[in-house]
Amino acid sequence: MAGRVAYLQFGLSFECRPPVEAIIVRSLKIVVPVTLFMLIGVPAYAYADPTGGALFQVLMPALAALWGFWLIFANKLRRGIGAVVRKLQGKNPEAQSTD
């Protein structure tokens, strides 16, 4: 509850939260310096691997994450798209669900 102040008025407690602008400014004070630090170029004194090993190490986890996302959410996506299609066709989407 950092940044919140509780008031007691007429036997009721109310919380006053900081305005959204203050939260954005506070987060920008952290994000901007960290981003600038990450963008500083430092010489590596090495060579790039010409065999594509780094590309493989980046693409395989990304593909695994996409595959996992598909396995988890494919049924919900199919049902949602089917409901939209049935609604556009004028059919009742609740009448055809098999839950």
Residue pairs with C-beta under 8 A, 6 or more apart in sequence:
3 17
3 18
4 15
4 16
4 17
4 18
5 15
5 16
6 13
6 14
6 15
7 13
7 14
7 15
7 16
48 54
79 97
82 93
83 93
83 97
86 92
86 93
86 96
87 93
